[in-house]
């Protein structure tokens, strides 16, 4: 099972190399009877078995294997050698494996990026003609990841086949089964049809909003309802907490130890499926696994952060048509607003808090974005220098950051609104137009999301 440590979005690939802990190495390859092994003094400097297989198994095979979303396999020597000439372009461009954060900003758990030495090894192997080497040099299978003891499984209500190409965003509402206050401490996904499931995001719909979201579902004649950028139009309003996400080849889905997100009885789980649609695709009925706890050491919450005036329109987040570089930024001390996120009294206005993970969200015209602290301290939390809507995620800091009163959160986003950077909607390439904040495909956002607890 491939899983992602992510507390929210959102996670297309042309060539998708991502971390795949626990994928067994060597089963297919050891049955490969291809020739070309080399031993002794004439052995190539770099070979598949001795040097390359370990890298591919660790960083690429999670997506590049039969039945997964990537367009070709890298699971065996025959697979890898047949496409070797296509690898350097993605490696040198830094687009594969997909790992958007800039290492100069900070360090994060489950880093999928290729180390410089591994990049050089892969490029050398291609330069040498992709030699196989000696099967006796095959690396041991990577250790299996620690199993998570999930206690809840939720499935989409019925199989669904997407019809909107190339991408369809559809939400499904699932009843929350617990009749007591519960804390989510881990979340994972088992895709029903891996070849079309690009990413999955789960939201907790609080009881007071259930009726509004049920109306969205009832109004759509197909299973679930269309959604984009969030779980449902203006109903979400930035107030619906994200509780987990998954992308192919991801990492174990546990949240920071001792923390969890509270879910009230009577809630719904809204599951946003991003389908990569293709002709002849089979129906999907993905399942979500959740680990819960009756209590946690630190109650966590998802903190959305943006300029409220952009959302309300009193200070429009205008992105003019045809402009190649439009930048908006906002900074504020949010410590006084913590009681809104923790209404049960875990926080008082002005308390310090800890940031454990960070994410950014824009739409398809985004170019780059950053999230950090200014004022009392200057700290980079997350910097995405090359924005890609299809590879969004939450990034768990290796060391949590304490935010104190006087520190200001700061977000900055940049967009390209020229003709060369327009989305395709319903098969039609859009023309540049003035853009404002909104939920739709043709709108934009500049949103930060933090996983926070008390100190």
N, C-alpha and C positions, 0 to 999 in steps of 0.2 A: 504494500500500500504506500502510495506517495502522499506526503502531507506537507503542509506549510505552516510554520509558526507565523501567524499573522492574526491580527486582531481585527482586521478590516481590510479594504481593498488594496487592491482589487486585482488583480493580477493580472500582433499575433506573430506567432513565430513563423519565420521562413526557415530558420535553422535554429532549433531550440536546445541549447545545452544548459541543463540546470542540475543542481545537486540532487543526488538520488541515493541517500544513505540506505543501506540494507538491500539494494538490488544485488542479487547473487551474480558474481562474476564468473565467467569461464564456461558455463554449461553449454552454451551454443558453440563457443569457440573450440572447446576440447574435442568436439565431434567434427570439426572442420578438417577436411583432408587436403586442403590446398597445399601446393608445394612452395618451396622458396625459403626453407629454413636455412640458417647459416650458423656455423659454429667455428671455433678456432680463431686463428690469427686474422682470417679474412672477414670476420664478423663485422657488419656495419656499425657505425658509431651509435646510431639510435635504431631500435627495433620495436615492433609492435608489442611483442610479448614482454620484453624486459622494461620498456620505458613508457609506451603509449597507452596500453590497456588500463593501467591504474588510473591515469588521468581521465580517460574517456568514461570509465565506470563511475568515477567519483563525481564528474561534472556534467556529463552529457547523456548517459544512457537512460536516466530517469525520464527524459522526453523522447530521445532518439532510440526507440525500441519498438518492435512490432506491436501494433494496436494502440500506440500512443499518438499524441497530437502532432509530433514532428513529422515532416514529409519524408524522411528516410531514416534508416536504422544505423547506429554505430555500435551495435552489440557484439559483432564478431569481426575477425580480421577481414573476411571477405567484404563485409559491409563497409568498414572504415576505409579500406584501401580503394574501393570503387569510387568513393566520393572525396578522396584525400585532396584533390586539386581544388575543391570548393571551400576547404576549411580556412586557408590563410586570409581570405578577404574578411570573413567575420571576425577572426581572431585579431587581425591588425586594426580593424575598425572599432574593436572593443564592444561589439554588439552581442557577442556570444562568448561564454554563457551570459544570459541576461542578468546583469547586476547593476541597477541604475545608480546607487549612491556613490558619491565621490569619496574616495578613501582619505582625501585631505581634510574632510569634515569630521570624520569620526570612525569608530570601529563598531561592528555589529555582529551579533551571533548569526551562525548559518550563512556565512559569506559564500556566495556561489562563484565569485570571480576567479579567473585563472591567475595564479602567481606568475610573475614575469619569467621565472625559470621554466615553468610548464609551457608557457607560450613559446619560448625559444625551442624547447624540445619538440613540440608539435610541428613548428615551422621547419626545423631541421629534418624531421622524419619525412615530411612532404618533399623537401628539397632532394633527399636521397632516393626518392622513388617509392616511399612507403614500404620499406623492407619488413618482412614478417619476423625474421629471427627464429629462435629456437623455442619450441613449446615448453621445454623444460624450465624456461625463465618466466613462465606464467606467474603472476602475483597471486597470493592467497585471496580468497573471497573476502570482501570487506565485512567487518562485523555488523551484525544485525542491529538496528536501532532498538533502544529500550522500549518495550511495549507499554502503551498507555492503557490503563484499565478504564475504558469507557463504560458508562452505565445507562446512557440514553442513545437510541438510534431513531432518527427521523428520516423518512423517505418522501420524495416527491409524490403527490397524491395519485398520479397515474403516469404512464409513459408519455413522453412528448417528443415530437419530431419538429425541429425548427424549420421555418419556411422562408425567413428573411435572410438574404445573402448580401454581403459575405458574413455579417455578424448579426445576431439577434440577442437582445437583452430581455429576459423574461423572468418575472418574479412569481414565486409560489408561496402561499401562506400555509404554515404548518402549526397545528395547535401545540402549545407548550404543555407537556404532560404532568408537570409537578403541581401539587396542590398546596405546597408550602414555599416560602421564600427560599431561593436556591442560588448558589454561586457557580458560574461556569468557570472552570479552571483549565480546560483544554477543549479544542474543537478540531475535527478532521473531516475529510470528505472522501467517499468512495464513488468515483464517477460511474454512472451506468454505461455510458458510451464514451470512452476516452478520446476517440478521434474527433469528437465535436465539442467537448467540454474544455473551454479555454480557461475560465476561472469561475469561482463560486464565492459569493459573499453572503454572510448571514447577519441579519439585523434582529434585534429584540423589539417588537412592537408592544409598548406598554398597554395595559388594559384600557386606559382612557382613550386610546387611539385605534383600538381594534375595529370599531364600527366604520371609521373612515376608510381604512385599508380594505376591509371586507367589501366595501362598495366598489372599490377599484376592481377587485377580482370578479364581482358579480356583473360588472358592466362589460367585461371582455368575454365573448362567446367561446373562446378557446380556453384550455386549462391555464390557470394563472392569468397574468396580465403583463403587457409590455411595460418595461421600466428602463431607465437609463440614468446613470450618474448617481442614483440613489434608489431607495426602495419604493418610491411612488410619488412623483410630482410634488406639489406644494404641501401634501400631508406630512412629509418628513421634516421639512423646515429646519434641518440640521439638528433636530432633537431626538432622533431615533438612534440609539447606540448600535454601533457595529460590534458584533461579538465574535467574528471569526472569518477567515477567508482561506482559499486554497487555490494553488496553481499547479499544473503538472510538474512532477519531479521535485516537489517542495519538501520541507523539513518537518520534523515532529511538531505537532500542533499544540504543545503545552504553553501556557502563559507563565510569566515570571513566578517563581516558586513562592508560595504563601499568599498569592493574590488571586482575585477572581471578580467577575462582573455579576452583579446582582440581577436576578430575574424574578419578577413577581408572578404569583399564580394568576391565571387568566390572561397571560400574554400570548402573543403569536410570534413565531419565528418567520420572518420574511427572507426567503432565499433567492438571491439574484443569480441567475445562471447566464453566463456569457457563452453563447454557442457560436462556434465557427462553422457556419452552414456550408454544406457542399451537396451536390446532387447524389441521391441514393443513400444518404446517411440514415442510419437506423435510429429508432426512438431511444431517448435517454430517460432513465429514472434513477437519478443519483440519490445517494444516501449520506446523511450527516451523522457523525458520531460525536457525542459530547460527554465530557467527564464533569461531574458536579460535586460540590461539597456543601455540607450544611452550614459551614462557617469557614472563614479564612482569616489569616493574620491581618491582612490589609485589604479593605474593600477597594476595588479598582473601578474606574469609569473611563469611557472614551470622551475626551475633551475636544470638541470641534472648535477650531479657531479661525476666524476671518474677520473682516471689517463688517459689522452689522449694517452699515450704511450702504455697502455694495448690495447686500441681500435685499434691503428694503427699498433701494432705488433712490434714497435721498442724496447719496453721493455716487452717481453711476460709475460702475467699473467699465468705462467705455473702451472698446477695442475697435478703432476706426477701420473701415474697409480699406484694403490695399496697403496698410502699414506693415513694414517688415519687422519692426521691433517696437512693441508696446509693453511697458513695465508698470505694474501697480504694486504698492507695498503698504503695509500697515503694521503698527506696533502698539501694544497695550499691556498694562499690568492687569492680569486676570485674577489675582488672588482674591479680590473681593467677590468674585462671581462663583467661587467654588461651592457655596451652599446650594446653588441651582443644580449642580451636577450630583451632589450628595445630599438629597433632601431629608435624609433620616438623621442628620446631625453629626455625621462623621467629620465635617469641617465647619469652621467658623470663618467669617470674612477676614481676610488678611493672613490666614495660615500659610505656612510653607507647604509645598507638595513636591513629589518626586515624579520625574518623567522616565518611564521605562522603555517606551517605544515611540516612534514617530513615523508619520506618513504624510504625503502630499497628494492632493487631488486637483487635477485640471481636466479639460476635455481635449479634443483632437488638435486644436491649434496651438496648444502649449509647446514651448521650446525649452524652458528650464524653470526650476523653482527651488526655493530654499526656505528653511525654517530654523530659527535660532533664538538666542537670548541676547538682549542688549540692556543698557542701563546699569543696574547694579553689577552685573557680570556680562561678559561677552563670550558666548559659547555657541558653536555650530551644532545643531541637533541633526539636521539632514539637508543635504544638497544634492539635487538631481540636475546635473549639467546638460543632459540630453533627454528631454522628456519623451516618453513613449506611453501613450494611453493604454496600450495593451500589456504593459508590464508594470503595473502599479502594485504596491505592497506595503506592508508595515515592517519596520526595521527595528529589531530589539537591540538597544544599546548594550554593549558589553559591561558598561558601568552606568547605572542610573544617575541622572542629573537632578540635584536639588534646586528648586526654584523658590526664591524668597521674595517677600514683599519688596517692591522697588525694582525687581527684575521685570523686564518687559519681553513678552513673546513678540517676535517679528517674523512676518511672512512676506516673501517677494515672489512674484510670478512674472514670466515673460511669454509673450505670444507672437506668432507670425501670422498675420491676417492677409497675406498676399494670395494671388490666384494659385500659386504653386503649393499652398498648404491648406487646401480646403477639403472637407470630408465628402464622402459619397453617401447620399441618403436615398434609399429606395432605388439604387442603381444609377442615380444621377449625380454627377459632380457638381457641387455647389459653387456659386459665384460669391466673391467677397461682398460682405455687407457689414454694417456696423453691428457689433456684438456687445451684449450686456450679460450680467449674471443671470443664469437660468438653469433649469433641470434638463432641457432638451438637448438633442444631439448637436444642434447648431448653435447652442448657447455656450457659455464658458463659466468656469469657477476658478477660484483661488482659495483653496481650503487646506488647512493643516489639521491633522488629527493626532492627538497624543494619548497614550495609555498612561494614566496617572493614578497614584495612590498617595496616602499620607506619608510623612517622613518616618 
